[in-house]
Amino acid sequence: MKAKQTSSRRMLPPDEIASFCGQISLILQAGIPLYDGMETLVESCEDKEAKEAFKQLAADVVETGMLYEAVKNAGFFPKYMVNMIHIGEESGKLDEVLRALNAYYEREAKIKKSIKSAITYPILLVVMMAAVIALLVTNVLPIFEKVFNNMGTEISNTGKSIMNAGMLVGNIAFVITGIVLVLILAIYIANALGYGEALKRLSFKLPLLRGLSKKMSAGRFASVLSMMISSGYSLEKALELAPGIVTDVAARDKIEKCGNLLKEGKSFTEALEEIKMFDGMQNRMINVGFKAGQLDAVMDKMTKIYEDEVDSSIEKLLSYIEPTLVAILSIIIGGILVSVMLPLTSIMSSIG
């Protein structure tokens, strides 16, 4: 394993987390004691800084006997992964949880790569176009205007108005371009400083992503219930651990409310209907599964359904990114071109 970021504030990137989870899962499947497997990972780590961090991780596993405490103390793993490992150890399904985390973070790395490839070309395009047009506006146009003045004539009022309008359009386009580039730079710096998780939580509050966040939270909730119930844990225990794996504050409050309603004497299905975590059809499925003693199987099925829905929603969202950026850039570049062509047209018409 070759980690890239290891400070207490900087999270490991998704591909490194996927690699870590996959390797630990293989260690468990092979029947190798976890502490021996961790030492093997340390020896295979090439980065010196990362190696020291994983040495401490291995030492924590040996000392506590728990992977959860080790990854929690490490400080460079995301909260969702840490809490899922806790649930995996509590339910005795750590191997299964690690395989699921491996797949989850592989998908996240793929999505991150797709987003990066979708926005890189348009950003480079607008930077290059802005540089070229800035050169035209600052160097070429003044030369035309100087030549025109040396001819002993004056630009008409209409020509001056056109030039001013062109310059105004150009300035607005440059300001918009500058704001976009500053925002991109700020996001990049924040991510490099380890605030990627905070940015992700903030982005999920946007109206466009709110529905996706709700689906992710519902799927994670169903996953925890499925694992815990199939391992013989009570609903109360499952609901006690479930809030830690959702990032949506509203969903976390709903799960906590569900646990409180159970303590007040309401049935699980009544509590779910009241908190409105799932829709009507899903609540009916849960009700049937609960009565048949197959709640864990129903929740496992719903977990897979939500995973498919989340993947589909993300792919749909990605398909909108590039055309939207192209449309925005077309407007910006068009504005910059207008800022150059209008003054040139005005000068040429005056000369004519």
N, C-alpha and C positions, 0 to 999 in steps of 0.2 A: 504494500500500500504506500502511496506517495501523497501525503496530505499537503495542502497548499497553505492553509491558514490554521493557526493553532492558538492564537491568543484568546484570552477569556472573553473578549468582546467580538471577535470575528468568527462567524459561523463557518463551518466547512461547506464548500459548494455541494450542490446536490449529487454530482457524479461521485465525489469522494465519500459522501455519506452512503450512497448506494453500494459502493465497493466495500466499505466497512461492514455494513449489515450483511452483505452477501458472504463475505469471508467468515464472519462469526457464525452465520447459519451453517456453512460448510463444516466448520469446526465441531459444532454441536451434532450435526448429522453423522460425522465420523466417529462420534463417541469420545472425542478428546476432551479432557477436563478443560474448563474455560480458562483457568489461569495458565495452563501449558500452551493453549492456543494463542492467548494474548502475547505471551513471550515470543512465539513464532512470528506474530504480526510485527512486533517491535524489531526483530532481527531483519525482517524483509523490508522495513521502512528505509527509504533512501535519503529523505530530507532530514538534516541534522536537527533542526528545530522541532520538526514533527516527531522525530524519534524520541526526543526528551519528553514530549507531551504524552506519547503513547507508553513510555516507560512508567510514567506516573499513573496512567490509566490502568496498566497491568498490575501495578503495585496496589492500587485501590481494589481491584478485583480479588487479589490474593488476601488482602486485609479484611474486606467486608464479605467476600464470597458472593457478591451480587454485582451483576453488570449495571443494573439501574443506578446504584450509588456511584459507580465509577464514571458513567457517562454524564451523570448529573453534576459531579464535582469537576469534570473536565472543562465545562464552560464553553466548548465550541461546537456542541451538538444542539440542534433546534429543540424547542420545548415539546413539540409534537412527538418527535422520535423518542425523547427521554421518557415521556409519560406512557407511550405505547410499550416500551421495554418494561416499564414498571408493571403494566397490566399483563404483559406476557409472562413475567416471572410470577406474578400473583396467581395467574390462571394455569401455570405449568405449560404454557404454549409459547415459550420464548422462541423456539425454532420457527414456528409458524408465523409469529409476529415479525421476526427478522426477515423472512422471505417476503412477506407483504410489504415491509418497509423498503426492502431492496427494489421491488417492482415500483413502489410509489415514487421513490426518489429518482429512479431511472426515467420514469415518465416526466418528472419535474425537470430533470436535466435536459431531456429532449425538447420539452416545451420552451425552456429558457433559450436553447440553441435556436429553435424556430423563430422566436421573437427577435433574437439578435440578428439573425439572417434577414428577417423581414424589414427591419428598420435601418440596417447598416447602409445599404445601397442608397435609399432615399436621402439619408443624412449626408452622405458623402456628395451626392448630387447637388443638394442645396448649398452646401459649403462651397463647392467649386463654382457653381453658377453665381453665388453671391460675390465671390472674389472677382470673377470676370466682369460682372456688371459694375461692381464698385470701381474697378479700374477704368471702365468706360465713363462712368459718371464723374469721377474725380480728375481724370487725365484727358480723355478724348473730348468730352463736351466742352470743357474750358478752351481747348485749342480751336474748336469750331467757332465758339463765340468770339474768341480773340481775332480770328481771321475775319469774321463778319464785321467786327468793329473797325478793323483796319481798312475795310473797304469804304469807310466813310458814311455808312448808312446806319439807321437805327432799326431795332426790332419793333414791329408794330405792337399795339396794345394787345391785339388778339394773340400774337406770337408770344408775348411775355406771359399772358395768362396760361397759354398751353404749356410753356416751359415750367411755370410755377406749379401747375397741376401735375406735370410729369415728375418734378422733383418731390412733391408732396407724396405721390404714390410710391415713389422709390424709397423715401424715408420711412414710410409706414411699413413697407415690405421688409426693409432692413431691420426695423425694430422688432417685428414679429419673428424674423429669422433669429435675431439675437436672443430673444426671450426663449425660443424653442431650444437653442443650443445651450443656454445657461441652465435650463431645466434638466436637460439630458446630462450635462456635466455634474449638476448637483446630485442627481440620482446615482450617477456612477461613483462619485466621491462618498456618498452616504453608504452605498453598498460595500465599497472598499473598506470603510471604517467599521463595518460590522452591524450596520443598521438595516440590513436587508429584510429581516423579519418584521421590523417595525414598519418599513415601507410597504411590505406585503399586506400587513393588517390594515394599514391606512388605505391601500388601493381597494381592498375588498369592501370598504365603506362607500365606494362610488356606486351610483345607481346601476351602471352597466354591469358591475361585478357582484352586486349584492345577492342576486338570485343564485349565482354560482357558489358563493360563500355558504348560503343556506343549504344547498345540496351537499356540499362537502361536509358540513357539520352534521347533517342528518345521516349521511353515510358512515361517518366516524362513530356516531352514537350507536347506530345499528351494529357496527363491527364489534364494539366493546361489549354490548349486551350479548351478542352471539357467543363470543369467546368465554365470557365470564359464566354465563348460564350453562353452556355445554360442559364447563369444568366443575359444575356443582355449586357455584357461588349463588348467593341469594340476589334477588333484584336490588335490595337495599345496598348491598356491597357494590354491585355493578354501577348503580347510580351514584355512589360515593366517588368512584374512580373516573366515571365518564366525563365530568366537566373539565378535567385537565387536558383532554385531547382535542377540544374544540377551541378555535381562535375567535369565533364570533361571540361577542359578549351577550347578545340577545339569546343565542342558542344555549350558552352556558347557564343563563338565568332560567331558561325553560327547563333544562335538565335538573337543576337544583330544585325548582318548583315541583317537578314530578316526584322527586324523592320526598319532599315535604308532604305532598298529597298522599303518598303511600303511608307515611307515618300517621297521617290524620285518619286513616282507615279506608280510603278509597282504593278501588281495584286499579291494577296497572293500566288496563285498557281505558278506564274512565279518566285516569290521570293523563294519559297520552292524548285523549280527545280534548282535554281542557287546555293543555299547553300548546296544542296545534303544531307539534314538531313535524308530523306527517299529514298527508292529505286524507280525504275520506276513504278512498279505496284501500290505501295502505293500512289505515287504522282497522278496517274490516279484516284484512289479511292477518294482522297481528292478533285481532280478537279471536279469529278462528284457530290460529296457531297456539294461542295462550290456552284456550279451552281444550285443545287436543294434546297439550303437553309438548308441543313442537315449536315453542317460541324461539329457541336457538336456531332451528333450521330456517324459520321464516325470516329472522333477523339476518342470517347469513345470506339468504336470497336477496333481501333488500340491500344489503351491502354491495353485492355485485351489480344490482340494478343502478344504484347511485354512482358507482364507479364508472359504469358505461355512460350514464347521463353527464357526469362531470367531464369525462374525456370528450364526449360529443360536443358539449358546450364550449370547451376550450378550443377544439379544432375549428368550430364555427367562428369563435371570436378571432382566432388567428387569421382566418380567411378574410376577415374584414380589415385587418391592420394595414396590409400593403396597399389595397385600393384607396383606403381613407387617407393614408400618408401621401399617395400619389396625387390625390385630389387637392389636398392642402398645399403640397409643394407646387402644383400647377398654378394655383392662385398666387402664391408668393412669387414664383418665377415670372408669371405673367405680369404681376405688378411691377417687378423690377425692370422687365423688358419695356413696359409701357413708359416707365420713368426715363428710359434712354431714348426710345423712339419718338416720343412726343416732342421733346426739345429739338432733336435732330430734324424732324419734319418741319417744325416751326422755323428753324434757321434756314433750311433749304428752300422753303416756300418764300421766305422773305428775300433770299438771294435771287430767286427766280423773278 
